[in-house]
Amino acid sequence: VTMLLQRQPQLKHIKHFISGDGVIDIIERQGYTVVILDYEIPGTDTVGLLREIKRICPKCPVMVLSAHGRPEFVEAVRLAGASGYTMKTELPSIILQNLMRVIAGESVFMDGQT
């Protein structure tokens, strides 16, 4: 996904983390147009991290990518403030389309709910 995003001229300052460590500090210091979270960040409570991101940056949209389409995961991130939830197994063009919709202010959830 990172490589797909880096090829998009309208997306700049892409930062990739392999854990939740340091994410909040970077967002507080630099701010971002959008945050993309993997639902299974090693050693991280993703829903807790999402809540913290929304606390420090309430207007920043957050899209969650996941390999799991379990309804309880989708609902948990929706309630925590995510703007979208997309499966990693989607075509890259669909992931990018959903991301651009989230950046535009839409809610995009794989279960069809907004």
C-alpha positions as CSV (number, residue, x, y, z in Angstrom):
1,V,0.0,0.0,0.0
2,T,2.8,2.4,0.8
3,M,4.3,2.0,-2.7
4,L,0.8,2.6,-4.2
5,L,0.5,5.8,-2.2
6,Q,4.0,7.0,-3.0
7,R,3.1,6.9,-6.7
8,Q,0.2,9.4,-6.2
9,P,1.3,13.0,-6.9
10,Q,-1.5,14.4,-4.8
11,L,-0.3,12.6,-1.7
12,K,2.8,14.0,-0.1
13,H,4.7,13.3,3.1
14,I,3.9,9.7,3.4
15,K,5.2,8.1,6.6
16,H,5.2,4.4,7.3
17,F,5.3,2.9,10.8
18,I,5.7,-0.8,11.6
19,S,4.4,-0.3,15.1
20,G,2.3,2.2,17.0
21,D,5.3,3.6,18.8
22,G,5.8,7.3,18.0
23,V,2.7,7.7,15.8
24,I,1.0,10.1,18.2
25,D,4.1,12.2,18.6
26,I,4.6,12.6,14.9
27,I,0.9,13.4,14.3
28,E,1.0,16.0,17.1
29,R,4.1,17.7,15.7
30,Q,3.5,17.5,12.0
31,G,-0.2,16.9,11.4
32,Y,-1.4,14.9,8.4
33,T,-4.2,15.1,5.8
34,V,-5.2,11.5,6.5
35,V,-4.0,8.6,8.7
36,I,-4.1,5.0,7.4
37,L,-4.0,2.4,10.2
38,D,-3.5,-1.4,9.8
39,Y,-6.0,-3.1,12.1
40,E,-3.2,-5.5,13.2
41,I,-0.3,-3.2,14.1
42,P,2.1,-5.5,16.1
43,G,2.0,-4.8,19.8
44,T,-0.7,-2.1,19.5
45,D,-4.3,-1.7,20.6
46,T,-5.4,-0.3,17.2
47,V,-8.8,0.9,18.5
48,G,-7.1,2.7,21.4
49,L,-4.5,4.2,19.0
50,L,-7.4,5.4,16.8
51,R,-9.1,7.0,19.7
52,E,-5.9,8.8,20.7
53,I,-5.4,10.0,17.1
54,K,-8.9,11.4,17.0
55,R,-8.4,13.1,20.5
56,I,-5.4,15.0,19.3
57,C,-6.5,15.5,15.7
58,P,-10.3,15.3,15.7
59,K,-10.6,16.6,12.1
60,C,-8.0,14.2,10.7
61,P,-9.7,11.4,8.8
62,V,-8.5,7.9,9.6
63,M,-8.9,4.9,7.3
64,V,-8.4,1.4,8.7
65,L,-7.0,-1.4,6.4
66,S,-7.6,-4.9,7.5
67,A,-7.2,-8.5,6.4
68,H,-10.4,-9.3,8.4
69,G,-13.9,-8.3,7.5
70,R,-15.4,-9.3,10.8
71,P,-18.4,-7.0,11.5
72,E,-17.3,-6.4,15.1
73,F,-13.9,-5.0,13.9
74,V,-15.7,-2.6,11.5
75,E,-18.1,-1.5,14.2
76,A,-15.3,-1.0,16.8
77,V,-13.3,1.3,14.5
78,R,-16.4,3.2,13.4
79,L,-17.3,3.9,17.0
80,A,-13.7,4.9,17.8
81,G,-13.9,7.6,15.0
82,A,-12.6,6.0,11.8
83,S,-13.8,7.5,8.6
84,G,-13.3,4.3,6.7
85,Y,-12.5,0.5,6.8
86,T,-11.2,-1.3,3.7
87,M,-10.0,-4.8,3.2
88,K,-6.4,-5.2,2.2
89,T,-7.5,-7.8,-0.3
90,E,-9.3,-5.1,-2.4
91,L,-7.8,-4.1,-5.7
92,P,-5.2,-1.4,-5.2
93,S,-7.5,0.9,-7.3
94,I,-10.4,0.4,-4.9
95,I,-8.1,1.0,-1.8
96,L,-6.9,4.3,-3.4
97,Q,-10.5,5.3,-4.4
98,N,-11.7,4.6,-0.9
99,L,-8.8,6.6,0.6
100,M,-9.5,9.6,-1.7
101,R,-13.2,9.5,-0.7
102,V,-12.1,9.5,3.0
103,I,-9.8,12.5,2.3
104,A,-12.8,14.2,0.7
105,G,-14.8,13.9,3.9
106,E,-16.9,10.8,3.1
107,S,-17.3,7.8,5.3
108,V,-16.4,4.6,3.5
109,F,-16.9,1.2,5.2
110,M,-16.6,-2.1,3.6
111,D,-20.0,-3.2,4.9
112,G,-21.7,-0.5,2.8
113,Q,-22.6,1.7,5.8
114,T,-21.6,5.3,6.0
